[in-house]
Every structure is written in structure tokens, then in C-alpha cells.
Amino acid sequence: MQMVFHLGVHGTDGDRLLKTLLNNRDWLMQHGTDIVTPNRHRGLFEEALMSLKGGRATAEMQQIMLDAVLHSEFPDRAVFSTPTFMGAPGRVVGQTGLYPQMGARAAALANLFPDHEAEFFLAIRNPATLIAEVLPVFTGGGYHVLMQGRRPLDLRWRDPIQALLRAVPGRRVVIWCHEDVPLIWPEIARLVGSIPPDAPLKGGMMYLEEILDQTGLGQLKDALAAQDQMTIARRRALSAQMIEAHALPAALDQVIDLPGWTQDLVDRVTDQYRADVAEIAVLPGVEFILP
């Protein structure tokens, strides 16, 4: 069985991927994919992870967990999506930078079902906007506690992603940029759910519905409906045009109001992020979804 873990991260897809897949649950169940909601596995997985301490679950333990969480008896693919796989918001930064526990967490999740194939999906985003998004929901003591003594320029994505690949060698790892999501959301949902391009997909415009005004959304739907066969490239081009012309005010802009962060610093962090993305996208073992 393919065990699919959507790792998040914080401040990216939230429960949107879960909602999109649940919108397609009938098709997915008919084709061997089980969507497991967090309420079915949250306490069970946490208890198992604590007891195993990174070790491999026995065959008996795996079967007990599968019996508890799956809706169907013998699916080919089970999808788990929850932001808590990477811990509480306070785990975003550690003493070595972004998500120092990512590799260990992924390996521990794979070891819940070592007799099955594990796959990992996650979005990354500009550290500047990530910290700005996480800080308001961090209850552990404010900005300086969240940053764990790290400087903004220490927040690099290349390090946790390389640690992830080392921790789960041979496992499928699919990554995308959160900033690209409005253009690539259908492809993300299809890859996670193993939904082929010719199958119907409900909820493929979820992000566009959040950021476009009604005029732009209506024009885009009309344009898409007018063509029976539309390439991915053409759909993305149309979507980009509508975003440029009809994005809701402030839908694409985020104010970075963090202690000590100047516009120059935000620009430098952003440049580093772009460099990391270019490096990550070509790493062996990474499937990177580009717009």
C-alpha cells in the first residue's frame, strides 16, 4: 500500500488539500485511494510515534493502526494530511534553522508503516512570509523565542530538505512553492490523490476562488468551460492573466512587520529563498512542481 503523508508545512495549505480530496472522495474510493481525516489518526499516530521513538512498527502494530484509520479494507493508497505532522508552530525554527526535525519526523512517519511505501508531499514558502504568518499563532513567548536565536538569513530551506532526503532514501518526495499554488493546485491534488489528467476534479480552483474577484472568477470559468480540451500550460496562462487583472486587494501582498526586519533584509531573505528553490528543484530524489 502507498502511505501518503502531506507534511504541510505551517502557513501553507492548511486543510485545503484535505478538503479538495474529500470533494473527490467518491471517485478516489472507487479507484483505491482512501482519504484519512486527522480525527481518525491524530491520537493514535502520536501515541505510536512516542512509543516507537523512531523505531519500526511491527507487522501486528501496523495492522492495528490500519484497522483503526482506514475506511476501506484493502485500499491501494492512503492519504494523510495534517499540519501537525511537523509539530506545533514553535517547531518552525530550531537552533540550526528552519525545521531541524523534518528528516527525523519523516523517518518516524515512514516507520509507522515500514512494510508499505511511504510518500511525502510538502509546500515550502518564503521564510519572510512564513515567520510573519506563524508568529500570530505562536503562543510560546513572542518573536525572539520563536526564532531560537537564529538570524533571518539563517532561515534556509536547502538544509531541512536535504535532511529529509537523507532520512527517507528511496521514498517519493514531492515539493512545491506555496507562492505558486494558485496556478498548480489541480496538479498537486491529482498527484497526491493519484487522479489521472482525464478524470474529473472537483475543487481545482479552490485557491483562485479565494484570491479573484467575482468578475475575474466568472471570466476564468467561462474561458475554461468554452474549451473541451485545454492544456495545463494554457489553463495556467489564463489563470495568471486573471490574477494580474482581478486579484482581490491585498490578496497577494503580505505585510512583513517583524522586529528588526527592514525591506532590504526581506529582499535578501527572498533572494536566498529563490536560490534555495533553484537548488532544491534539481536535487536527486525530489519531484518539484513548477508553474
C-alpha positions as CSV (number, residue, x, y, z in Angstrom):
1,M,0.0,0.0,0.0
2,Q,1.1,3.5,-0.7
3,M,1.1,5.6,2.5
4,V,1.0,9.3,1.6
5,F,1.9,12.0,4.1
6,H,1.2,15.6,3.4
7,L,3.6,17.3,5.8
8,G,2.4,20.8,5.4
9,V,4.2,23.0,6.3
10,H,2.9,25.6,8.6
11,G,1.3,28.6,6.9
12,T,0.9,26.9,3.6
13,D,-2.1,24.7,2.5
14,G,-3.7,24.2,5.9
15,D,-6.7,21.9,5.4
16,R,-7.3,22.9,1.7
17,L,-5.7,19.8,0.3
18,L,-7.8,17.6,2.6
19,K,-11.0,19.5,1.6
20,T,-10.1,19.2,-2.1
21,L,-9.5,15.4,-1.8
22,L,-12.7,14.9,0.3
23,N,-14.6,16.7,-2.5
24,N,-13.4,13.9,-4.8
25,R,-13.8,11.1,-2.2
26,D,-16.3,9.1,-4.2
27,W,-14.0,8.8,-7.3
28,L,-11.0,8.2,-5.1
29,M,-12.6,5.4,-3.1
30,Q,-13.8,3.7,-6.3
31,H,-10.2,3.8,-7.5
32,G,-8.5,2.5,-4.4
33,T,-7.5,5.7,-2.6
34,D,-8.6,6.3,1.0
35,I,-8.5,9.8,2.4
36,V,-7.9,9.6,6.1
37,T,-9.0,12.6,8.1
38,P,-6.9,13.8,11.1
39,N,-9.6,12.9,13.6
40,R,-9.1,9.2,12.7
41,H,-5.4,9.1,13.3
42,R,-4.3,12.1,15.4
43,G,-4.1,10.5,18.8
44,L,-3.2,7.0,17.5
45,F,-0.2,8.2,15.5
46,E,1.0,10.4,18.3
47,E,0.9,7.5,20.7
48,A,2.6,5.2,18.3
49,L,5.3,7.7,17.5
50,M,6.1,8.2,21.2
51,S,6.2,4.5,21.9
52,L,8.4,3.7,18.9
53,K,10.8,6.6,19.4
54,G,11.7,6.5,15.7
55,G,11.8,2.7,15.5
56,R,9.9,0.4,13.1
57,A,6.4,-0.7,13.9
58,T,5.8,-4.4,14.0
59,A,3.5,-6.1,11.5
60,E,0.9,-6.5,14.2
61,M,1.1,-2.9,15.2
62,Q,0.8,-1.8,11.6
63,Q,-2.3,-3.9,11.2
64,I,-3.9,-2.5,14.3
65,M,-3.3,1.1,13.1
66,L,-4.6,0.3,9.6
67,D,-7.8,-1.3,11.0
68,A,-8.4,1.8,13.1
69,V,-7.8,4.5,10.5
70,L,-8.9,3.1,7.1
71,H,-12.4,3.4,5.7
72,S,-12.0,0.5,3.2
73,E,-10.3,-2.8,3.9
74,F,-7.8,-3.0,1.1
75,P,-7.0,0.3,-0.5
76,D,-4.1,0.8,-2.8
77,R,-3.3,4.2,-1.4
78,A,-4.0,6.0,1.9
79,V,-3.6,9.8,2.2
80,F,-2.9,11.6,5.5
81,S,-2.9,15.4,5.6
82,T,-2.4,17.5,8.7
83,P,-0.2,20.5,9.6
84,T,0.7,18.9,12.9
85,F,3.0,16.3,11.3
86,M,5.7,19.0,11.6
87,G,4.7,19.8,15.2
88,A,3.4,22.9,16.8
89,P,4.1,26.4,15.3
90,G,7.0,26.8,17.7
91,R,8.8,24.0,15.8
92,V,9.2,26.1,12.6
93,V,12.6,27.3,13.8
94,G,15.2,25.5,15.8
95,Q,18.8,26.1,16.8
96,T,20.0,25.1,13.4
97,G,17.4,27.0,11.3
98,L,14.2,26.0,9.7
99,Y,12.5,22.7,10.6
100,P,15.6,20.9,12.0
101,Q,13.4,17.9,12.9
102,M,12.0,17.5,9.4
103,G,14.1,14.5,8.5
104,A,13.6,12.7,11.8
105,R,9.8,13.4,11.7
106,A,9.5,12.0,8.2
107,A,11.5,8.9,9.0
108,A,9.4,8.3,12.1
109,L,6.2,8.5,10.0
110,A,7.6,6.1,7.4
111,N,8.4,3.7,10.3
112,L,4.8,3.6,11.3
113,F,4.2,1.5,8.2
114,P,7.6,0.1,7.2
115,D,6.1,-2.7,5.3
116,H,4.4,-0.2,2.9
117,E,5.6,2.5,0.5
118,A,5.8,6.0,2.1
119,E,5.4,9.2,0.0
120,F,5.9,12.7,1.3
121,F,4.4,15.9,-0.1
122,L,5.1,19.4,1.2
123,A,5.0,23.1,0.3
124,I,7.7,25.5,1.1
125,R,7.4,29.3,1.3
126,N,9.5,32.4,1.6
127,P,10.9,32.4,5.2
128,A,9.9,36.1,5.5
129,T,6.2,35.5,4.9
130,L,6.4,32.1,6.8
131,I,7.6,33.8,10.0
132,A,5.1,36.6,9.6
133,E,2.3,34.0,9.2
134,V,3.3,31.8,12.1
135,L,4.2,34.5,14.7
136,P,0.5,35.5,15.3
137,V,-0.5,31.9,16.1
138,F,2.7,31.1,18.2
139,T,1.8,31.2,21.9
140,G,5.2,30.3,23.3
141,G,6.6,33.7,24.0
142,G,6.9,36.1,21.0
143,Y,9.3,36.6,18.1
144,H,12.6,36.1,19.8
145,V,11.5,32.9,21.4
146,L,10.2,31.7,18.0
147,M,13.5,32.5,16.3
148,Q,15.5,30.4,18.8
149,G,18.5,32.8,18.5
150,R,18.6,32.4,14.7
151,R,19.1,35.4,12.4
152,P,16.7,35.9,9.4
153,L,19.4,35.0,7.0
154,D,19.9,31.6,8.8
155,L,16.5,30.5,7.6
156,R,17.4,28.3,4.6
157,W,15.2,25.6,3.0
158,R,18.0,23.7,1.5
159,D,19.1,22.3,4.8
160,P,15.8,20.7,6.0
161,I,15.0,19.4,2.5
162,Q,18.4,17.7,2.3
163,A,17.9,16.2,5.7
164,L,14.5,14.9,4.6
165,L,16.0,13.2,1.6
166,R,18.8,11.6,3.7
167,A,16.3,10.4,6.3
168,V,13.9,8.7,3.8
169,P,16.2,7.4,1.0
170,G,14.3,6.0,-2.0
171,R,11.0,7.4,-0.8
172,R,9.0,9.6,-3.1
173,V,9.3,13.3,-2.1
174,V,7.1,15.9,-3.9
175,I,7.7,19.6,-3.2
176,W,6.2,22.9,-4.5
177,C,6.3,26.6,-3.6
178,H,3.4,28.0,-1.7
179,E,3.6,31.1,-3.8
180,D,2.8,29.1,-7.0
181,V,-0.2,27.3,-5.6
182,P,-3.0,29.2,-7.3
183,L,-1.5,28.1,-10.7
184,I,-0.6,24.5,-9.8
185,W,-3.3,23.4,-7.4
186,P,-5.0,20.9,-9.7
187,E,-1.7,19.2,-10.4
188,I,-1.0,19.0,-6.6
189,A,-4.3,17.4,-5.8
190,R,-4.0,15.0,-8.7
191,L,-0.5,13.8,-7.7
192,V,-1.5,13.4,-4.0
193,G,-4.7,11.5,-4.9
194,S,-3.2,9.7,-7.9
195,I,-6.0,11.2,-10.0
196,P,-5.2,10.9,-13.8
197,P,-5.4,14.0,-16.0
198,D,-8.6,12.8,-17.8
199,A,-10.6,12.2,-14.6
200,P,-12.8,14.9,-13.3
201,L,-11.5,17.0,-10.4
202,K,-13.7,19.0,-8.0
203,G,-12.1,21.9,-6.1
204,G,-9.3,22.5,-8.6
205,M,-10.0,26.3,-8.4
206,M,-10.0,26.5,-4.6
207,Y,-7.2,28.9,-4.3
208,L,-8.3,31.0,-7.3
209,E,-11.7,31.3,-5.7
210,E,-10.0,32.9,-2.6
211,I,-8.0,35.5,-4.5
212,L,-10.0,36.5,-7.5
213,D,-12.9,39.0,-7.5
214,Q,-16.2,37.8,-8.9
215,T,-15.6,39.3,-12.3
216,G,-12.3,37.6,-12.8
217,L,-13.5,34.3,-11.4
218,G,-16.5,34.4,-13.7
219,Q,-14.4,35.2,-16.8
220,L,-12.0,32.4,-15.9
221,K,-14.7,29.8,-15.5
222,D,-16.3,30.9,-18.8
223,A,-13.0,30.6,-20.6
224,L,-12.3,27.2,-19.2
225,A,-15.8,26.0,-20.0
226,A,-15.5,27.2,-23.6
227,Q,-12.8,24.7,-24.4
228,D,-13.2,20.9,-24.1
229,Q,-9.5,20.2,-24.2
230,M,-7.2,22.7,-22.6
231,T,-3.6,22.1,-21.8
232,I,-2.1,22.7,-18.4
233,A,0.0,25.5,-19.8
234,R,-3.0,27.3,-21.3
235,R,-5.0,27.0,-18.1
236,R,-2.1,28.4,-16.1
237,A,-1.6,31.2,-18.5
238,L,-5.3,32.2,-18.3
239,S,-5.2,31.9,-14.5
240,A,-2.1,34.2,-14.4
241,Q,-3.9,36.8,-16.5
242,M,-6.9,36.8,-14.3
243,I,-4.7,37.1,-11.2
244,E,-2.9,40.0,-12.6
245,A,-6.1,41.8,-13.6
246,H,-8.6,40.7,-10.9
247,A,-6.9,39.7,-7.7
248,L,-8.7,41.0,-4.6
249,P,-7.0,44.0,-2.9
250,A,-4.1,42.8,-0.8
251,A,-4.8,39.1,-1.7
252,L,-1.3,38.6,-2.9
253,D,0.5,41.0,-0.6
254,Q,1.6,40.4,2.9
255,V,3.0,43.0,5.3
256,I,6.2,41.8,7.0
257,D,6.1,43.5,10.4
258,L,8.8,41.7,12.3
259,P,11.3,43.1,14.8
260,G,14.4,44.3,13.0
261,W,13.2,43.3,9.6
262,T,13.9,46.1,7.0
263,Q,12.8,46.0,3.4
264,D,16.5,45.3,2.5
265,L,16.5,42.3,4.8
266,V,13.2,41.0,3.4
267,D,14.7,41.3,-0.1
268,R,17.9,39.4,1.0
269,V,15.9,36.6,2.6
270,T,13.7,36.4,-0.5
271,D,16.8,36.2,-2.8
272,Q,18.2,33.4,-0.6
273,Y,14.8,31.6,-0.8
274,R,14.9,31.8,-4.6
275,A,18.4,30.4,-4.7
276,D,17.3,27.5,-2.4
277,V,14.3,26.8,-4.6
278,A,16.6,26.6,-7.6
279,E,18.8,24.2,-5.8
280,I,16.0,22.0,-4.3
281,A,14.2,21.7,-7.6
282,V,17.1,19.8,-9.1
283,L,18.1,17.6,-6.1
284,P,18.1,13.9,-6.9
285,G,15.0,12.3,-5.3
286,V,12.8,15.5,-5.5
287,E,9.8,15.9,-7.7
288,F,9.3,19.6,-7.9
289,I,6.0,21.0,-9.2
290,L,6.8,24.1,-11.2
291,P,4.2,26.6,-12.5
